[in-house]
Amino acid sequence: MRPDTPAEHIAEAERLIRTATRYPEDQEPLLLQAAAHLELADERDRASALYDQLLSSSPSDPHLIKALQAANLWEYGHEAEARALIAGIRAASPKDPAPWEVIAEALEAHDELEASENCFTQAATLLIADSTPLTPATTALLTGRHRVRRLLGRPHDDWDMVADTRHIGPIPLDELHDPKRIWALGSDDPAELRAEIARLRAELGDRRAALSRPFPVAILHWPQRELSELLTSYPTLASEYASHEAHLRDIETALRALAASGTTNLGIVTASVPSYEAFAASEKTSPASPSLLAEYATTLAARGKATPWPPTPTSPCWCTSGKPYAECHGIPSR
């Protein structure tokens, strides 16, 4: 059961903090999750302390952490500090869309619509080129920019048109971002509220359906050293993995069978024992449970950790042998 009340969010945050202490190599994602739970519990000072802790430890994604810190600080009265962080992120011009989206939405949430539009536009100018395909993350930037520009009453430009065409929901983006519709959520008229709730329910159903599709069907890959450690720690999983060579062969066989059945968007996620144990702790399940393996693979894929399959014939094989795929697991007879 997922946390719902402030007390449950605090308990989940404290569990994640304990897990991060046990697995320092997974500290960053675990503490980010813990901070999110603390924000949901309105324990914003504690969340801020976690962001500070992460920033002091040479994190892999400092700009995103600073963006989350800025949004959190502004929510509990530290506006000047939040603005300074936002200015620093914009000056650094990170190449990852995520921090841009966080700071632009923080500005929007505090009615800084001009600044929010400028931030979205700066990010789009930096990250979106004519020859670069849009990703879900860069599309989200254009969608946010579209929303803010509608609130400002701006006429559509080329990027707004792109956002319109990329939108796949049942309600057009122009209607979804209609300022009157957004303001209706604050209306005292019960009829307006009921109509808006009905629209939101329809969109939520579509969003849930969309969330079930974007991640690849992913197969779990254990490097040889990790598989050896896994089976030493959890012998019951030996029934799933006869040997490392068989494990690699089974991955390729499973992916080819899925492709032959018409399944698209296939991928491989690389596992590690500490990460798997941290996931088991977060799910309150024993790592020795074979049923947890598929959930772990799905979660890694959902976090963007999947490598698309198949590689091109001349690309290195997914098994990390160093050989081209066509000379390794890409050989048809294997």
C-alpha positions as CSV (number, residue, x, y, z in Angstrom):
1,M,0.0,0.0,0.0
2,R,1.4,3.4,-1.0
3,P,1.8,6.2,1.5
4,D,-1.2,8.5,1.7
5,T,-1.2,10.4,5.0
6,P,1.6,12.7,6.3
7,A,2.6,10.1,8.9
8,E,2.9,7.4,6.2
9,H,5.0,9.7,4.0
10,I,7.3,10.4,6.9
11,A,7.7,6.7,7.7
12,E,8.5,5.9,4.1
13,A,11.0,8.7,4.0
14,E,12.8,7.5,7.1
15,R,12.9,3.9,5.7
16,L,14.5,5.2,2.5
17,I,17.0,7.2,4.5
18,R,18.0,4.0,6.4
19,T,18.3,2.1,3.2
20,A,20.5,4.9,1.7
21,T,22.8,4.5,4.8
22,R,23.2,0.8,4.0
23,Y,23.8,1.3,0.3
24,P,25.7,4.6,-0.2
25,E,26.2,3.8,-3.9
26,D,22.4,4.2,-4.3
27,Q,22.2,7.2,-2.0
28,E,21.2,9.8,-4.6
29,P,18.0,8.2,-5.9
30,L,17.0,6.9,-2.5
31,L,17.4,10.3,-0.8
32,L,15.6,12.1,-3.6
33,Q,12.6,9.8,-3.1
34,A,12.8,10.4,0.7
35,A,12.9,14.2,0.1
36,A,9.8,13.9,-2.1
37,H,7.9,12.0,0.6
38,L,9.0,14.7,3.2
39,E,7.6,17.4,0.9
40,L,4.3,15.6,0.6
41,A,4.2,15.4,4.4
42,D,4.9,19.2,4.5
43,E,8.2,18.5,6.3
44,R,9.9,20.9,3.9
45,D,12.8,21.8,6.3
46,R,13.8,18.1,6.5
47,A,13.5,17.8,2.7
48,S,15.8,20.8,2.3
49,A,18.3,19.2,4.6
50,L,18.4,16.1,2.4
51,Y,18.9,18.2,-0.7
52,D,21.8,19.9,1.1
53,Q,23.3,16.6,2.0
54,L,23.1,15.4,-1.6
55,L,24.7,18.6,-2.9
56,S,27.6,18.2,-0.5
57,S,28.4,14.7,-1.8
58,S,29.3,15.3,-5.5
59,P,26.0,14.1,-6.9
60,S,25.6,12.8,-10.5
61,D,22.8,15.3,-11.2
62,P,23.5,18.5,-9.2
63,H,21.4,20.8,-11.4
64,L,18.2,18.7,-10.8
65,I,18.8,18.6,-7.1
66,K,19.3,22.3,-7.0
67,A,16.1,22.8,-9.0
68,L,14.1,20.6,-6.5
69,Q,15.7,22.4,-3.6
70,A,14.7,25.8,-5.1
71,A,11.1,24.7,-5.6
72,N,11.0,23.3,-2.1
73,L,12.6,26.4,-0.5
74,W,10.1,28.8,-2.2
75,E,7.2,26.7,-0.9
76,Y,8.2,27.4,2.7
77,G,9.2,31.0,2.6
78,H,12.8,31.1,1.4
79,E,12.1,33.0,-1.9
80,A,15.4,34.8,-2.1
81,E,17.4,31.6,-1.8
82,A,15.2,29.9,-4.3
83,R,15.6,32.7,-6.8
84,A,19.4,32.5,-6.4
85,L,19.4,28.8,-7.1
86,I,17.2,29.3,-10.2
87,A,19.4,32.0,-11.5
88,G,22.4,29.8,-11.0
89,I,20.8,26.9,-12.9
90,R,19.9,29.1,-15.8
91,A,23.4,30.5,-16.0
92,A,24.8,27.0,-16.0
93,S,22.6,26.0,-18.9
94,P,22.3,22.3,-18.1
95,K,21.7,19.9,-21.1
96,D,19.2,17.9,-19.1
97,P,15.5,19.0,-19.6
98,A,14.5,17.9,-16.0
99,P,15.9,20.8,-14.0
100,W,14.6,23.3,-16.5
101,E,11.1,21.9,-16.2
102,V,11.2,22.0,-12.4
103,I,12.4,25.7,-12.1
104,A,10.0,26.9,-14.9
105,E,7.1,25.2,-13.1
106,A,8.2,26.7,-9.8
107,L,8.1,30.2,-11.3
108,E,4.7,29.4,-12.8
109,A,3.4,28.2,-9.4
110,H,4.3,31.5,-7.9
111,D,2.6,33.6,-10.7
112,E,6.0,34.5,-12.2
113,L,4.6,33.8,-15.7
114,E,6.9,36.0,-17.7
115,A,9.9,34.5,-16.0
116,S,8.5,31.0,-16.4
117,E,8.0,31.5,-20.2
118,N,11.5,32.9,-20.5
119,C,12.8,29.9,-18.7
120,F,10.9,27.4,-20.8
121,T,12.0,29.3,-24.0
122,Q,15.7,29.3,-22.9
123,A,15.6,25.6,-22.3
124,A,13.9,24.9,-25.6
125,T,16.4,27.1,-27.5
126,L,19.3,25.2,-25.8
127,L,18.0,21.7,-26.1
128,I,15.8,21.5,-29.2
129,A,17.4,21.7,-32.6
130,D,15.8,21.2,-36.0
131,S,17.7,18.0,-36.6
132,T,17.2,16.6,-33.1
133,P,14.2,14.3,-32.6
134,L,12.0,15.3,-29.7
135,T,12.0,13.1,-26.6
136,P,9.3,12.8,-24.0
137,A,11.4,15.2,-21.7
138,T,11.8,17.9,-24.4
139,T,8.2,17.5,-25.4
140,A,7.3,18.2,-21.8
141,L,9.2,21.5,-22.0
142,L,7.2,22.6,-25.0
143,T,4.0,21.5,-23.3
144,G,4.8,23.6,-20.2
145,R,5.8,26.5,-22.4
146,H,2.5,26.2,-24.3
147,R,0.5,26.3,-21.0
148,V,2.3,29.4,-19.7
149,R,1.9,31.2,-23.0
150,R,-1.8,30.5,-22.9
151,L,-2.1,32.0,-19.5
152,L,-0.2,35.0,-20.7
153,G,-2.5,35.3,-23.8
154,R,0.4,34.9,-26.2
155,P,-0.4,34.0,-29.9
156,H,0.8,30.6,-31.0
157,D,4.3,30.3,-32.4
158,D,6.1,27.4,-34.1
159,W,6.9,25.6,-30.8
160,D,3.3,25.9,-29.7
161,M,2.3,24.3,-32.9
162,V,4.8,21.5,-32.2
163,A,3.4,21.0,-28.7
164,D,-0.2,20.8,-30.2
165,T,0.8,18.1,-32.7
166,R,2.7,16.1,-30.1
167,H,-0.2,16.1,-27.7
168,I,-2.0,12.7,-27.8
169,G,-4.8,13.2,-25.2
170,P,-8.5,13.2,-26.1
171,I,-8.8,16.9,-25.2
172,P,-6.8,19.4,-27.4
173,L,-3.9,21.1,-25.7
174,D,-5.5,24.6,-26.4
175,E,-8.6,23.6,-24.5
176,L,-6.6,21.8,-21.8
177,H,-4.5,25.0,-21.2
178,D,-7.5,27.4,-21.6
179,P,-7.0,30.0,-18.8
180,K,-10.7,30.0,-18.2
181,R,-10.6,26.3,-17.6
182,I,-7.6,26.6,-15.3
183,W,-9.3,29.3,-13.3
184,A,-12.5,27.3,-13.1
185,L,-10.7,25.1,-10.5
186,G,-10.9,28.0,-8.1
187,S,-14.6,28.8,-8.9
188,D,-17.3,28.8,-6.3
189,D,-19.9,27.6,-8.8
190,P,-20.6,23.9,-8.2
191,A,-21.6,23.4,-11.8
192,E,-18.3,24.7,-13.1
193,L,-16.4,22.6,-10.6
194,R,-18.4,19.4,-11.5
195,A,-17.7,20.0,-15.2
196,E,-14.0,20.5,-14.6
197,I,-13.7,17.4,-12.4
198,A,-15.4,15.3,-15.1
199,R,-12.8,16.6,-17.7
200,L,-10.0,15.9,-15.3
201,R,-11.2,12.4,-14.7
202,A,-11.3,11.7,-18.4
203,E,-7.7,13.1,-18.8
204,L,-6.5,11.0,-15.8
205,G,-7.8,7.9,-17.4
206,D,-6.0,8.7,-20.6
207,R,-2.8,9.6,-18.6
208,R,-2.9,6.3,-16.8
209,A,-3.2,4.5,-20.1
210,A,-0.3,6.4,-21.6
211,L,1.9,5.6,-18.5
212,S,1.4,2.0,-19.2
213,R,2.9,2.2,-22.6
214,P,6.0,4.5,-22.7
215,F,8.6,2.2,-21.1
216,P,10.2,-0.6,-23.0
217,V,9.5,-4.2,-22.3
218,A,12.8,-4.8,-20.5
219,I,14.8,-8.0,-19.8
220,L,17.1,-8.1,-16.7
221,H,20.8,-8.5,-17.4
222,W,23.1,-9.5,-14.6
223,P,26.8,-9.1,-15.3
224,Q,28.8,-12.2,-14.4
225,R,30.2,-10.8,-11.1
226,E,26.8,-9.4,-10.0
227,L,25.1,-12.7,-10.8
228,S,27.7,-14.6,-8.8
229,E,27.1,-12.3,-5.8
230,L,23.4,-12.6,-6.2
231,L,23.3,-16.4,-6.2
232,T,25.7,-16.5,-3.3
233,S,23.5,-14.2,-1.2
234,Y,20.2,-15.7,-2.4
235,P,20.6,-19.3,-3.4
236,T,16.9,-19.7,-4.0
237,L,17.3,-17.6,-7.2
238,A,19.5,-20.3,-8.7
239,S,16.4,-21.8,-10.2
240,E,16.1,-18.7,-12.3
241,Y,19.7,-18.7,-13.5
242,A,21.4,-22.0,-14.3
243,S,24.7,-20.3,-15.3
244,H,25.8,-16.9,-16.6
245,E,26.2,-18.2,-20.1
246,A,22.7,-19.6,-20.0
247,H,21.4,-16.3,-18.6
248,L,22.9,-14.4,-21.5
249,R,21.5,-16.9,-24.0
250,D,18.0,-16.7,-22.4
251,I,18.0,-12.9,-22.6
252,E,18.6,-13.0,-26.4
253,T,16.1,-15.8,-26.9
254,A,13.4,-14.1,-24.9
255,L,13.9,-10.8,-26.8
256,R,13.8,-12.5,-30.1
257,A,10.6,-14.3,-29.2
258,L,9.0,-11.0,-28.1
259,A,10.0,-9.3,-31.3
260,A,8.7,-12.2,-33.4
261,S,5.3,-11.9,-31.6
262,G,5.1,-8.3,-32.6
263,T,6.2,-6.7,-29.4
264,T,8.0,-3.4,-30.0
265,N,10.1,-1.1,-27.8
266,L,12.2,-3.8,-26.3
267,G,15.2,-3.2,-24.0
268,I,17.7,-4.5,-21.6
269,V,18.3,-3.2,-18.1
270,T,21.6,-4.0,-16.3
271,A,21.2,-5.1,-12.6
272,S,23.4,-4.8,-9.6
273,V,23.0,-6.5,-6.2
274,P,23.0,-3.3,-4.1
275,S,20.4,-1.7,-6.4
276,Y,18.3,-4.8,-6.3
277,E,18.5,-5.1,-2.5
278,A,17.5,-1.4,-2.2
279,F,14.6,-2.0,-4.5
280,A,13.5,-5.0,-2.4
281,A,13.7,-2.9,0.7
282,S,11.5,-0.2,-0.9
283,E,9.0,-2.8,-1.8
284,K,9.2,-4.4,1.7
285,T,9.9,-7.8,0.0
286,S,12.7,-10.3,0.4
287,P,15.4,-10.1,-2.4
288,A,15.2,-13.9,-2.4
289,S,11.7,-13.8,-4.0
290,P,11.9,-14.7,-7.7
291,S,8.7,-12.7,-8.4
292,L,10.6,-9.5,-7.5
293,L,13.0,-9.8,-10.4
294,A,10.4,-8.8,-13.1
295,E,9.2,-5.8,-10.9
296,Y,12.8,-4.7,-10.5
297,A,13.3,-4.9,-14.3
298,T,10.2,-2.9,-15.0
299,T,11.1,-0.2,-12.4
300,L,14.6,0.2,-13.9
301,A,13.0,0.6,-17.3
302,A,10.6,3.2,-16.0
303,R,13.5,5.2,-14.6
304,G,15.0,5.4,-18.1
305,K,17.7,2.8,-17.4
306,A,16.9,0.5,-20.4
307,T,19.2,0.1,-23.4
308,P,17.2,-0.4,-26.6
309,W,17.4,-3.9,-28.2
310,P,18.6,-5.0,-30.7
311,P,21.8,-3.1,-31.2
312,T,22.9,-2.4,-34.8
313,P,25.1,-5.2,-36.2
314,T,28.3,-3.3,-35.8
315,S,27.5,-1.9,-32.3
316,P,29.0,-3.5,-29.2
317,C,26.9,-6.4,-28.0
318,W,24.7,-5.7,-25.0
319,C,26.4,-8.5,-23.1
320,T,29.5,-6.3,-22.7
321,S,31.8,-8.9,-24.3
322,G,33.3,-6.1,-26.5
323,K,32.5,-7.9,-29.7
324,P,30.1,-6.4,-32.3
325,Y,26.6,-7.6,-31.8
326,A,26.6,-9.4,-35.2
327,E,29.6,-11.5,-34.1
328,C,28.3,-12.2,-30.6
329,H,24.6,-12.7,-29.5
330,G,23.4,-11.3,-32.8
331,I,24.5,-14.5,-34.6
332,P,21.2,-16.2,-35.6
333,S,22.1,-19.7,-34.4
334,R,22.9,-18.5,-30.8
